[in-house]
């Protein structure tokens, strides 16, 4: 079950909702700025005597991810007077593997439906890169899930309750991608529909790791394994396959320039997986926050 937080800046009392939203905004800004500062600083330090390599970029991204997780834990300790149990390390390997299996399997099901329907073409190609695909998948999984799950969703839950938090966090995720190449309102809707998967993992485990694994594996499988466009970008590439829309097929079926995520198949799989997993979390009583005392 999720620990929402009820001490320090989140303690009961006057203007709790406003204090919570202020804390939310501060954490969002801190996470993004810290990641960029550390990742860019690490890349600079690694390339003082040579041009940056793909391995340098991967190491810099991992450094940024590790630091923002540590910084989040420190901020929760200071601001909310509790240990960030959502970052508990012993269950992390198991949670990550579970999330990766679900994330990779879900997007593979989306692409499978598209291929069987004749809406996309999948062809073999030589494998020529993987490191940058790993970097982008890890970065998106850690940064986006930390911000969306542990900060936005959790603190909106603290301020307004779980249902408004669930709806607003999902909508924010969809809206954030509207500026991507090939995006439109249908693409945003498909992404909103899939947010229930990551939220359900967080609700059921009380930790962030399964959500990170799901997000990273979804992107890596889509972009590297199948060679598809990922949310309008081609940064995650270099794997054994390449996927393109079939000529003459409506974009609502192929995903068009945004990629498989903006397709009817994605909407179907995302809605079904979200509904099933959220129902399971509700059935297990995970829609009620865990009660803990401040440290």
Helices and strands as residue ranges (DSSP letters): G 8-10, H 16-46, H 54-80, G 85-87, H 92-116, E 120-124, H 131-139, I 140-144, H 145-145, I 146-153, H 154-160, H 162-176, H 185-205, H 209-220, I 221-225, E 241-245, H 251-254, G 256-258, G 260-262, H 264-283
